[in-house]
Amino acid sequence: MATQLTNLQKSEIVIASILQVLIETGIQWSGLKFDDLALDEEFRPFFDDCGQWLIDEGVIRCAEYVKPLDRGHSLLIRPVITSKGFALLGQSFTGTDGNMKLSAAVTQVAKDQRNLSQIGDFFGGLLGGFTKSIGS
């Protein structure tokens, strides 16, 4: 029997997937929409809020964030990871898989769709901050 993901875990996976795409594309991307993340439809409702959270936290920026009323067809135009975002992704932490950079953990979460609690604690890290912000 498959384990049902919580909304928080789905949010972590969407955030990691957004960052993973931006890590891979660098500073050349023209637009990012949910369909670019290669995630199942169950994650679609989280794209808007996760993208907005990354912008609000200063982790990414974009020229424009088009968010239509019908949800699910949002578009981040020319999104890039900010210097703050790169600094956070470069931080190391000790998790259950040993020492690793946050960027490697983001890649692992995005590709394996595992929640962060399975690879370690991010106290003070990017997604740990996300967990704290939506948990309060």
C-alpha positions as CSV (number, residue, x, y, z in Angstrom):
1,M,0.0,0.0,0.0
2,A,1.5,3.4,-1.0
3,T,1.9,6.0,1.6
4,Q,-0.4,9.1,1.1
5,L,1.6,12.3,1.0
6,T,0.5,15.2,3.2
7,N,0.0,18.6,1.6
8,L,3.2,19.8,3.3
9,Q,5.1,16.9,1.6
10,K,3.5,17.7,-1.7
11,S,4.6,21.4,-1.3
12,E,8.2,20.3,-0.6
13,I,8.2,18.2,-3.7
14,V,6.9,21.0,-5.9
15,I,9.4,23.5,-4.4
16,A,12.2,21.1,-5.0
17,S,11.0,20.5,-8.6
18,I,10.8,24.2,-9.4
19,L,14.3,24.7,-8.0
20,Q,15.6,21.6,-9.9
21,V,14.4,22.9,-13.2
22,L,16.0,26.3,-12.5
23,I,19.3,24.7,-11.4
24,E,19.4,22.7,-14.7
25,T,18.5,25.6,-17.0
26,G,20.6,28.3,-15.3
27,I,19.9,31.9,-16.3
28,Q,18.4,31.2,-19.7
29,W,14.9,30.1,-19.1
30,S,12.0,31.9,-20.8
31,G,9.1,30.6,-18.8
32,L,8.1,27.9,-16.3
33,K,4.8,26.3,-15.9
34,F,3.5,23.3,-14.0
35,D,3.8,21.0,-17.0
36,D,7.6,21.6,-17.1
37,L,8.0,19.9,-13.7
38,A,7.1,16.4,-14.8
39,L,4.9,15.8,-11.7
40,D,1.6,14.0,-11.4
41,E,-1.6,16.0,-11.5
42,E,-2.0,15.7,-7.7
43,F,0.8,18.3,-7.4
44,R,-0.8,20.9,-9.8
45,P,-2.8,22.8,-7.1
46,F,0.5,23.5,-5.2
47,F,2.4,25.1,-8.1
48,D,0.9,28.7,-7.7
49,D,1.5,29.0,-4.0
50,C,4.9,27.3,-4.0
51,G,6.1,29.6,-6.9
52,Q,4.7,32.6,-5.0
53,W,6.4,31.5,-1.8
54,L,9.8,31.1,-3.5
55,I,9.4,34.7,-4.9
56,D,8.3,36.1,-1.6
57,E,11.2,34.5,0.2
58,G,13.7,36.0,-2.3
59,V,14.9,32.5,-3.5
60,I,13.8,33.1,-7.0
61,R,12.7,36.1,-9.1
62,C,11.0,36.4,-12.4
63,A,10.2,39.2,-14.8
64,E,6.5,38.5,-14.4
65,Y,4.3,35.9,-12.6
66,V,1.1,35.3,-14.7
67,K,-1.5,33.7,-12.4
68,P,-4.8,33.3,-14.2
69,L,-8.0,32.9,-12.2
70,D,-8.5,29.2,-13.4
71,R,-5.4,28.0,-11.4
72,G,-3.2,25.4,-12.9
73,H,-2.1,27.5,-15.9
74,S,0.3,29.9,-14.1
75,L,3.5,30.9,-15.7
76,L,6.7,32.2,-14.2
77,I,8.2,34.4,-17.0
78,R,12.1,34.4,-17.0
79,P,12.5,32.8,-13.5
80,V,16.0,32.6,-12.1
81,I,17.4,31.6,-8.7
82,T,18.6,34.7,-6.9
83,S,22.0,35.1,-5.2
84,K,20.3,34.4,-1.9
85,G,18.8,31.3,-3.4
86,F,22.2,30.1,-4.7
87,A,23.7,30.8,-1.3
88,L,21.0,28.7,0.4
89,L,21.4,25.9,-2.1
90,G,25.2,25.9,-1.5
91,Q,24.8,25.3,2.3
92,S,25.8,21.9,3.6
93,F,23.9,20.0,6.2
94,T,24.1,16.6,7.9
95,G,21.1,14.4,7.1
96,T,20.4,10.8,7.2
97,D,22.4,10.4,4.0
98,G,25.5,12.1,5.6
99,N,26.8,15.5,4.7
100,M,25.3,17.0,1.5
101,K,24.6,20.3,0.0
102,L,21.0,21.6,0.0
103,S,21.1,21.6,-3.9
104,A,21.9,17.9,-3.9
105,A,19.0,17.3,-1.5
106,V,16.7,19.4,-3.7
107,T,17.7,17.3,-6.7
108,Q,17.0,14.1,-4.7
109,V,13.6,15.3,-3.6
110,A,12.6,16.4,-7.0
111,K,13.7,13.3,-8.8
112,D,12.6,10.7,-6.2
113,Q,9.6,12.6,-5.0
114,R,10.6,11.9,-1.4
115,N,9.8,14.3,1.3
116,L,12.6,16.0,3.2
117,S,12.2,14.2,6.4
118,Q,13.4,11.1,4.6
119,I,16.8,12.6,3.8
120,G,17.4,14.7,6.9
121,D,16.6,17.9,8.8
122,F,17.1,21.3,7.2
123,F,17.0,23.4,10.4
124,G,17.6,26.9,9.1
125,G,17.7,25.7,5.5
126,L,15.5,26.7,2.6
127,L,12.8,24.1,2.9
128,G,13.0,24.0,6.6
129,G,12.1,27.6,6.5
130,F,9.2,26.7,4.2
131,T,8.0,24.1,6.6
132,K,8.1,26.5,9.5
133,S,6.4,29.3,7.6
134,I,3.3,27.2,6.5
135,G,3.2,25.3,9.8
136,S,2.6,28.4,11.9
